[in-house]
């Protein structure tokens, strides 16, 4: 008794149908791509404060410990209206108005460094570091810094799985009765080894573009010139063309010759008498005698 074979089309598709469950299992076991939400990134601003050996001098020139207040404010208009006496008279940020989100206070001594992380307030736009100097001069008693609000997006772009990405840094230097600083170290600031800060100018969505730049470009092979086989004889190699001779310089024209002087006319010379004439002259002379 013979068994009827299935149609040819079914037999061809049978191996694929048998492998389908395995493919589905592999797809289910594939690890999911890491997801990152900027709102879930924990970050802050690294505050790096440094004081020189001569800060906030008294009348005798001795350096004194200095109190620094670090404010997080809402908008640049708040910075334009900063007042030294008002900032130091307020007990907290709320007493300064809605433009001030928070305040932290620290004391720094001459030649000392201080490092801490400021948790960023949700609606803060800038950080103001103000020093309580005995004799403030102009507006050099504070330094400002714009908070990079898109930093969590950069973290998700650069490290979506681990979130291991350095925080941005605010540098503040106190020297005598002046405060300087910002996103970059001011002149005279001594950077502490090992401190990592987020690079400046990095925008979200540029990680893939930077990765493509790092890929090495394939080098194209240049065609090599095949020399004819000279059988070990140097004369079999192609000869380089000789150097063309330089054209000869044109000859200078010869100077024209002077005209020759005219010759003097020759004096007329009397012709000698012929012998017959001489004889006739002699004969005449004789007859006359």
Secondary structure, 3 states (H helix, E strand, C coil): CCCCCCCHHHHHHHHHHHHHHHHHHHHHHCCCCCCCCHHHCCCEEEEEEEEEEEECCCCCCCCCCEEEEEEEECCHHHHHCCCHHHHHHCCCCHHHCCCEEEEEEEEECCCCEEEEEEECCCCCCEEEEEECCCCCCCCCCEEEEECCCCHHHHHHHHCCCCCCCCCCEEEEEEEECEEEEECCCCCCCCCCCCCCCCCCCCCCCCHHHHHHHHCCCCCCCCCCCCCCCCCCCHHHCCCCCCCCCCCCCCCCCCCCCCCCCCCCCCCCCCCCCCHHHHHHHHHHHHHHC
